[in-house]
Each structure stands twice: as structure tokens, then as C-alpha cells.
Amino acid sequence: MRQDVKTLRKARAAAPASQSAANAEDAGGSRSVRRALEIFEFLLQLDAPTTIGEIVTALEIPKSTAYELVRTLSDSGYLEPGRRGSGIFLGRKLFELGMAYRAQVDLLRDGSQIVEELRNECGETVQLSVLENDMMLVLLKEEGSHPVRIISRVGSRVPVNWAASGRLLVSDLDDNELTSLLSKSVRQSPTGRATVEIDKFIQQVRKARKQGFFSELNETNEHAGCVAAPVIDGTGRCVAAISIVAPEHRLNKANREGLTKKACAAAAELSKRLGAR
């Protein structure tokens, strides 16, 4: 429900003096950031499009400053015209940020459950990995139940070209972005079998995303490999990958196909919970 601008202005005037003092001490970019956040908060409370004039009145900021902030935030997609062109309101970029936050929270909660269930189903070590900067990060892990199993560590980071999951985690990047990332991060694995040719790796990335899974053998560790499937969020981005890691002798063609189906089913379930269509 839309709140009255005068009511919001009175609430702001009643804010603690310490807050006003902190505002006065801000300068330059810090003050601009604070004012941009105040605009977001104001629109959120107002719950309806408004005009720059109302923003100036309610937040008591200079008109020239308000126009400049609104222009910058609109150009970046954080503000946009209201329906039927009436005033301005919160933009699509804020929705994307909210979806990213929600996905991260749900990813840990639901991902933990699904990773454990998949481990119980297949008996192998299962990992949930994400992209952190230009590296693959193991976020969640459940050890396999077989006497001979692959040991991995939560928090471990490896170059994306070492892992099947890595191909999926970078699959939303275009070729130029991929080339830039890979030129800084690609390196040969301990086994000497990782793909280090950038053009070839990009082809593998496109294939992985198109088919919805990827597998590797002996690229990172001798006599071991994995199969991986993408976790997709509500915006269609790959935000994580679920992988099953196993010794080489349990990754023959028949077993690998079965494990791939299980990984894809688990990833699809987690994607569904994150809002994927």
C-alpha cells in the first residue's frame, strides 16, 4: 500500500540525531552512495512510482543532486519508469540482486539436503560447486560410502579447466568474457591432462551447457573423474554445479551414464527449488 509522502518525511525527521550527524560527516562518493540507498528505501516504503520532486521533498536533498542520482541509477537499470510512464520506481537490476540473494540462501539450505540425498543414492562423493571470481569453489560436499572413494575438501578452489563442473559454471559468459577469464586462470593440472587451449575449452563449455552435463576422467586426479550437471536459478543462469566424483574403475561407460542421470536429476530438482522454469 502506498504511504503518504508527508508521513515518510515526518518519520525521517524523527530519526536519531546521531544518524543525522553521521550523514553530515559523509563526503563525496560516500554521501552519494548513502543518498542512493535512501532513494531505494523511500521507494520501497512508498510502494508506488513517484516523482523526483517528491524525492527531493521527502529526503531533503538538493534538486540537482536528486536529478543526477536518478539519471545514473536509471541508466544502470536500478530505477525505471513506473507503469504507464507515471514517475519512477525500483528497476529490474534490484530484482536481479534480490534473486541472487535468494538463490544463495536457498542454494545452501536446499543444496545441502540434495547433495546428501544424492550421496545416499549413488554411494559416491558428491559436491556442490560455485564460481568464485575465476576459480571453482567447492561449497558443499558429502563423502562417498564406498571403501575406495575420492576425498575432497569444502572450500577447496581449482581452476575451472580442471573440472567438469568448471565448464558449466562459466557457461553463461560470452566468448570474449570467457577468453578474458581463461587467459588469467587456465593452467595445467597435476595430471597434465587438463584442457589448456582456450578455443578448445570454450567449445567444451558450449557443449556442456547444450547437453546439460559434462564428464571428465583423470584431468585433475589420476585414476579418478566426475560427472557434473548445472544448477539453474530463476533468471536462467547457472549458479552452481552438482558433481559426482568417483574412482576410474567405477566410471566405465555404463556406470558413468547412470551417474550422469542421477546428477542431472538432482541438479534439476535444486534448480526447480531456485525458481528455474
C-alpha positions as a Markdown table, in Angstrom:
| # | Residue | x | y | z |
|---|---|---|---|---|
| 1 | Met | 0.0 | 0.0 | 0.0 |
| 2 | Arg | 1.3 | 3.5 | -0.9 |
| 3 | Gln | 2.3 | 5.5 | 2.1 |
| 4 | Asp | 1.8 | 9.3 | 2.2 |
| 5 | Val | 5.0 | 11.3 | 1.3 |
| 6 | Lys | 4.4 | 13.7 | 4.3 |
| 7 | Thr | 4.2 | 10.7 | 6.7 |
| 8 | Leu | 7.5 | 9.4 | 5.4 |
| 9 | Arg | 9.1 | 12.8 | 5.7 |
| 10 | Lys | 8.0 | 13.1 | 9.3 |
| 11 | Ala | 9.4 | 9.7 | 10.1 |
| 12 | Arg | 12.7 | 10.8 | 8.5 |
| 13 | Ala | 12.7 | 14.0 | 10.6 |
| 14 | Ala | 12.2 | 11.9 | 13.7 |
| 15 | Ala | 15.4 | 9.9 | 13.0 |
| 16 | Pro | 18.0 | 9.9 | 15.8 |
| 17 | Ala | 20.3 | 12.9 | 15.9 |
| 18 | Ser | 23.3 | 10.5 | 15.7 |
| 19 | Gln | 22.1 | 9.4 | 12.3 |
| 20 | Ser | 21.9 | 13.0 | 11.1 |
| 21 | Ala | 25.4 | 13.6 | 12.4 |
| 22 | Ala | 26.7 | 10.6 | 10.5 |
| 23 | Asn | 25.1 | 11.8 | 7.4 |
| 24 | Ala | 26.7 | 15.2 | 7.8 |
| 25 | Glu | 30.1 | 13.6 | 8.2 |
| 26 | Asp | 29.8 | 11.7 | 4.9 |
| 27 | Ala | 31.5 | 13.3 | 2.0 |
| 28 | Gly | 31.9 | 12.8 | -1.8 |
| 29 | Gly | 31.2 | 9.3 | -3.0 |
| 30 | Ser | 30.1 | 8.0 | 0.4 |
| 31 | Arg | 27.4 | 10.6 | 0.6 |
| 32 | Ser | 26.2 | 9.8 | -2.9 |
| 33 | Val | 26.0 | 6.1 | -2.0 |
| 34 | Arg | 24.0 | 6.9 | 1.1 |
| 35 | Arg | 21.6 | 9.1 | -0.8 |
| 36 | Ala | 21.1 | 6.4 | -3.5 |
| 37 | Leu | 20.3 | 3.9 | -0.7 |
| 38 | Glu | 17.9 | 6.4 | 0.8 |
| 39 | Ile | 16.1 | 6.7 | -2.6 |
| 40 | Phe | 15.7 | 2.9 | -2.7 |
| 41 | Glu | 14.4 | 2.8 | 0.9 |
| 42 | Phe | 12.0 | 5.6 | 0.2 |
| 43 | Leu | 10.5 | 3.9 | -2.9 |
| 44 | Leu | 10.3 | 0.6 | -1.1 |
| 45 | Gln | 8.3 | 2.2 | 1.7 |
| 46 | Leu | 6.2 | 4.3 | -0.7 |
| 47 | Asp | 5.4 | 1.1 | -2.7 |
| 48 | Ala | 4.5 | 3.1 | -5.8 |
| 49 | Pro | 6.1 | 5.2 | -8.5 |
| 50 | Thr | 7.0 | 8.8 | -7.5 |
| 51 | Thr | 8.5 | 11.9 | -9.0 |
| 52 | Ile | 11.9 | 13.5 | -8.4 |
| 53 | Gly | 10.2 | 16.4 | -6.8 |
| 54 | Glu | 8.7 | 14.1 | -4.1 |
| 55 | Ile | 12.1 | 12.5 | -3.6 |
| 56 | Val | 13.6 | 16.0 | -3.1 |
| 57 | Thr | 10.9 | 16.9 | -0.6 |
| 58 | Ala | 10.9 | 13.7 | 1.3 |
| 59 | Leu | 14.7 | 13.2 | 1.6 |
| 60 | Glu | 15.6 | 16.9 | 1.8 |
| 61 | Ile | 18.4 | 16.7 | -0.8 |
| 62 | Pro | 19.3 | 19.2 | -3.4 |
| 63 | Lys | 17.3 | 19.1 | -6.6 |
| 64 | Ser | 20.4 | 18.9 | -8.8 |
| 65 | Thr | 21.8 | 16.0 | -6.7 |
| 66 | Ala | 18.5 | 14.2 | -7.0 |
| 67 | Tyr | 18.3 | 14.5 | -10.8 |
| 68 | Glu | 21.9 | 13.3 | -11.1 |
| 69 | Leu | 21.4 | 10.3 | -8.9 |
| 70 | Val | 18.1 | 9.3 | -10.6 |
| 71 | Arg | 19.7 | 9.6 | -14.0 |
| 72 | Thr | 22.7 | 7.5 | -13.0 |
| 73 | Leu | 20.5 | 4.8 | -11.3 |
| 74 | Ser | 18.1 | 4.8 | -14.3 |
| 75 | Asp | 21.0 | 4.4 | -16.8 |
| 76 | Ser | 22.2 | 1.4 | -14.8 |
| 77 | Gly | 18.7 | -0.2 | -14.5 |
| 78 | Tyr | 18.3 | 0.3 | -10.8 |
| 79 | Leu | 15.4 | 2.7 | -11.4 |
| 80 | Glu | 12.9 | 2.7 | -14.2 |
| 81 | Pro | 9.7 | 4.5 | -15.3 |
| 82 | Gly | 6.6 | 3.4 | -13.4 |
| 83 | Arg | 3.7 | 1.7 | -15.2 |
| 84 | Arg | 2.0 | 4.0 | -17.8 |
| 85 | Gly | 5.0 | 6.3 | -17.6 |
| 86 | Ser | 4.0 | 7.7 | -14.2 |
| 87 | Gly | 7.1 | 8.7 | -12.2 |
| 88 | Ile | 10.0 | 6.4 | -11.4 |
| 89 | Phe | 10.2 | 3.2 | -9.4 |
| 90 | Leu | 12.6 | 0.4 | -8.4 |
| 91 | Gly | 14.2 | -1.2 | -11.5 |
| 92 | Arg | 14.9 | -4.7 | -12.8 |
| 93 | Lys | 18.6 | -4.7 | -11.6 |
| 94 | Leu | 17.3 | -4.6 | -8.0 |
| 95 | Phe | 15.1 | -7.6 | -8.8 |
| 96 | Glu | 18.2 | -9.5 | -10.1 |
| 97 | Leu | 20.1 | -8.7 | -7.0 |
| 98 | Gly | 17.2 | -9.9 | -4.9 |
| 99 | Met | 17.0 | -13.1 | -6.9 |
| 100 | Ala | 20.8 | -13.7 | -6.5 |
| 101 | Tyr | 20.5 | -13.3 | -2.7 |
| 102 | Arg | 17.5 | -15.6 | -2.6 |
| 103 | Ala | 19.3 | -18.2 | -4.7 |
| 104 | Gln | 22.3 | -18.1 | -2.5 |
| 105 | Val | 20.3 | -18.6 | 0.7 |
| 106 | Asp | 18.2 | -21.4 | -0.9 |
| 107 | Leu | 21.3 | -22.9 | -2.5 |
| 108 | Leu | 22.9 | -23.6 | 0.8 |
| 109 | Arg | 19.7 | -24.8 | 2.5 |
| 110 | Asp | 18.3 | -27.0 | -0.3 |
| 111 | Gly | 21.6 | -27.8 | -1.8 |
| 112 | Ser | 22.8 | -29.4 | 1.4 |
| 113 | Gln | 19.8 | -31.7 | 1.5 |
| 114 | Ile | 20.0 | -32.7 | -2.2 |
| 115 | Val | 23.8 | -33.3 | -2.0 |
| 116 | Glu | 23.2 | -35.7 | 0.9 |
| 117 | Glu | 20.3 | -37.5 | -0.8 |
| 118 | Leu | 22.4 | -38.0 | -3.9 |
| 119 | Arg | 25.3 | -39.4 | -2.0 |
| 120 | Asn | 23.0 | -41.8 | -0.3 |
| 121 | Glu | 21.5 | -42.8 | -3.6 |
| 122 | Cys | 24.8 | -43.4 | -5.5 |
| 123 | Gly | 27.3 | -44.1 | -2.7 |
| 124 | Glu | 29.9 | -41.8 | -4.3 |
| 125 | Thr | 31.3 | -38.5 | -3.1 |
| 126 | Val | 29.0 | -35.6 | -4.2 |
| 127 | Gln | 30.0 | -31.9 | -4.4 |
| 128 | Leu | 28.1 | -28.7 | -5.0 |
| 129 | Ser | 30.4 | -26.1 | -6.5 |
| 130 | Val | 30.1 | -22.4 | -7.4 |
| 131 | Leu | 32.2 | -19.9 | -9.4 |
| 132 | Glu | 34.2 | -17.6 | -7.2 |
| 133 | Asn | 36.0 | -14.9 | -9.2 |
| 134 | Asp | 37.8 | -17.1 | -11.8 |
| 135 | Met | 38.0 | -20.3 | -9.8 |
| 136 | Met | 35.7 | -23.2 | -8.9 |
| 137 | Leu | 34.9 | -23.3 | -5.2 |
| 138 | Val | 33.6 | -26.5 | -3.5 |
| 139 | Leu | 30.8 | -25.1 | -1.4 |
| 140 | Leu | 29.2 | -28.4 | -0.1 |
| 141 | Lys | 30.4 | -31.9 | 0.0 |
| 142 | Glu | 29.3 | -35.4 | 1.2 |
| 143 | Glu | 31.8 | -38.2 | 1.3 |
| 144 | Gly | 31.1 | -41.4 | -0.5 |
| 145 | Ser | 30.2 | -44.6 | 1.4 |
| 146 | His | 32.4 | -47.0 | -0.6 |
| 147 | Pro | 35.7 | -48.3 | 1.0 |
| 148 | Val | 37.6 | -46.8 | -2.0 |
| 149 | Arg | 36.3 | -43.3 | -2.6 |
| 150 | Ile | 37.6 | -39.9 | -3.7 |
| 151 | Ile | 38.2 | -37.4 | -0.8 |
| 152 | Ser | 37.6 | -33.8 | -1.4 |
| 153 | Arg | 37.5 | -30.7 | 0.9 |
| 154 | Val | 34.9 | -28.0 | 1.3 |
| 155 | Gly | 36.5 | -24.6 | 0.5 |
| 156 | Ser | 39.0 | -26.0 | -2.0 |
| 157 | Arg | 39.5 | -23.9 | -5.2 |
| 158 | Val | 40.7 | -25.2 | -8.5 |
| 159 | Pro | 40.9 | -23.6 | -12.0 |
| 160 | Val | 37.7 | -24.1 | -14.0 |
| 161 | Asn | 39.6 | -26.0 | -16.7 |
| 162 | Trp | 40.4 | -28.8 | -14.2 |
| 163 | Ala | 36.8 | -29.9 | -13.6 |
| 164 | Ala | 33.6 | -30.9 | -15.3 |
| 165 | Ser | 31.7 | -28.5 | -13.1 |
| 166 | Gly | 34.0 | -25.7 | -14.2 |
| 167 | Arg | 32.7 | -26.0 | -17.8 |
| 168 | Leu | 29.2 | -25.4 | -16.6 |
| 169 | Leu | 29.9 | -22.7 | -14.1 |
| 170 | Val | 31.3 | -20.4 | -16.8 |
| 171 | Ser | 28.8 | -21.3 | -19.4 |
| 172 | Asp | 26.8 | -18.0 | -19.1 |
| 173 | Leu | 29.8 | -15.9 | -20.2 |
| 174 | Asp | 30.1 | -14.9 | -23.8 |
| 175 | Asp | 33.2 | -15.9 | -25.8 |
| 176 | Asn | 35.0 | -12.6 | -25.1 |
| 177 | Glu | 34.3 | -12.8 | -21.3 |
| 178 | Leu | 35.4 | -16.4 | -21.3 |
| 179 | Thr | 38.6 | -15.7 | -23.2 |
| 180 | Ser | 39.4 | -12.9 | -20.7 |
| 181 | Leu | 38.8 | -15.1 | -17.7 |
| 182 | Leu | 40.6 | -18.1 | -19.1 |
| 183 | Ser | 43.7 | -16.1 | -20.2 |
| 184 | Lys | 44.2 | -15.2 | -16.5 |
| 185 | Ser | 43.3 | -18.5 | -14.8 |
| 186 | Val | 44.0 | -21.5 | -17.1 |
| 187 | Arg | 46.8 | -23.7 | -16.1 |
| 188 | Gln | 47.8 | -27.3 | -16.4 |
| 189 | Ser | 46.6 | -29.8 | -13.8 |
| 190 | Pro | 48.8 | -32.1 | -11.7 |
| 191 | Thr | 48.0 | -35.0 | -14.1 |
| 192 | Gly | 48.9 | -32.9 | -17.2 |
| 193 | Arg | 45.6 | -33.8 | -18.9 |
| 194 | Ala | 43.5 | -30.7 | -18.4 |
| 195 | Thr | 42.4 | -28.7 | -21.4 |
| 196 | Val | 44.5 | -25.6 | -21.6 |
| 197 | Glu | 43.8 | -24.5 | -25.2 |
| 198 | Ile | 41.3 | -21.7 | -24.7 |
| 199 | Asp | 39.4 | -22.2 | -28.0 |
| 200 | Lys | 39.0 | -25.9 | -27.3 |
| 201 | Phe | 37.9 | -25.3 | -23.8 |
| 202 | Ile | 35.3 | -22.8 | -24.9 |
| 203 | Gln | 33.9 | -25.4 | -27.3 |
| 204 | Gln | 33.7 | -27.8 | -24.4 |
| 205 | Val | 31.8 | -25.2 | -22.3 |
| 206 | Arg | 29.2 | -24.7 | -25.1 |
| 207 | Lys | 28.8 | -28.4 | -25.5 |
| 208 | Ala | 28.4 | -28.9 | -21.7 |
| 209 | Arg | 25.7 | -26.3 | -21.4 |
| 210 | Lys | 23.8 | -27.5 | -24.5 |
| 211 | Gln | 23.7 | -31.1 | -23.4 |
| 212 | Gly | 23.1 | -30.3 | -19.8 |
| 213 | Phe | 26.1 | -32.2 | -18.3 |
| 214 | Phe | 29.8 | -32.9 | -18.6 |
| 215 | Ser | 32.2 | -35.5 | -17.5 |
| 216 | Glu | 36.0 | -35.8 | -17.2 |
| 217 | Leu | 38.4 | -38.6 | -16.4 |
| 218 | Asn | 42.0 | -38.2 | -15.0 |
| 219 | Glu | 42.1 | -34.5 | -15.7 |
| 220 | Thr | 42.6 | -33.4 | -12.1 |
| 221 | Asn | 43.5 | -36.6 | -10.3 |
| 222 | Glu | 45.0 | -39.8 | -11.5 |
| 223 | His | 42.5 | -42.7 | -11.7 |
| 224 | Ala | 39.5 | -40.6 | -10.9 |
| 225 | Gly | 36.9 | -38.5 | -12.6 |
| 226 | Cys | 33.5 | -37.0 | -12.2 |
| 227 | Val | 30.2 | -36.2 | -13.9 |
| 228 | Ala | 28.5 | -32.8 | -13.4 |
| 229 | Ala | 25.2 | -31.1 | -14.1 |
| 230 | Pro | 24.2 | -27.4 | -13.9 |
| 231 | Val | 22.0 | -25.8 | -11.2 |
| 232 | Ile | 19.9 | -23.0 | -12.9 |
| 233 | Asp | 18.2 | -20.2 | -11.0 |
| 234 | Gly | 15.1 | -18.2 | -11.8 |
| 235 | Thr | 16.9 | -15.9 | -14.2 |
| 236 | Gly | 18.2 | -18.8 | -16.3 |
| 237 | Arg | 21.8 | -18.5 | -15.0 |
| 238 | Cys | 24.0 | -21.4 | -13.9 |
| 239 | Val | 24.7 | -20.5 | -10.3 |
| 240 | Ala | 26.2 | -23.9 | -9.2 |
| 241 | Ala | 27.0 | -27.4 | -10.4 |
| 242 | Ile | 26.4 | -30.7 | -8.8 |
| 243 | Ser | 29.1 | -33.3 | -9.4 |
| 244 | Ile | 29.6 | -37.0 | -8.6 |
| 245 | Val | 33.3 | -37.8 | -8.0 |
| 246 | Ala | 34.4 | -41.5 | -8.3 |
| 247 | Pro | 37.4 | -43.7 | -8.9 |
| 248 | Glu | 38.2 | -44.5 | -12.5 |
| 249 | His | 37.1 | -48.2 | -12.2 |
| 250 | Arg | 33.6 | -47.1 | -11.3 |
| 251 | Leu | 33.4 | -44.7 | -14.2 |
| 252 | Asn | 33.1 | -47.1 | -17.1 |
| 253 | Lys | 30.5 | -46.2 | -19.7 |
| 254 | Ala | 27.6 | -48.0 | -18.2 |
| 255 | Asn | 28.2 | -46.6 | -14.7 |
| 256 | Arg | 29.0 | -43.2 | -16.0 |
| 257 | Glu | 25.7 | -42.9 | -17.8 |
| 258 | Gly | 23.8 | -44.0 | -14.7 |
| 259 | Leu | 25.7 | -41.5 | -12.5 |
| 260 | Thr | 25.1 | -38.7 | -15.1 |
| 261 | Lys | 21.3 | -39.3 | -15.0 |
| 262 | Lys | 21.4 | -39.2 | -11.2 |
| 263 | Ala | 23.4 | -35.9 | -11.2 |
| 264 | Cys | 21.1 | -34.3 | -13.8 |
| 265 | Ala | 18.0 | -35.3 | -11.8 |
| 266 | Ala | 19.5 | -33.9 | -8.6 |
| 267 | Ala | 20.5 | -30.6 | -10.3 |
| 268 | Ala | 17.1 | -30.3 | -11.9 |
| 269 | Glu | 15.4 | -30.7 | -8.5 |
| 270 | Leu | 17.6 | -28.0 | -7.0 |
| 271 | Ser | 17.1 | -25.7 | -10.0 |
| 272 | Lys | 13.3 | -26.1 | -9.6 |
| 273 | Arg | 13.6 | -25.1 | -5.9 |
| 274 | Leu | 15.6 | -22.0 | -7.0 |
| 275 | Gly | 12.8 | -21.0 | -9.4 |
| 276 | Ala | 14.1 | -22.3 | -12.7 |
| 277 | Arg | 11.4 | -22.8 | -15.3 |
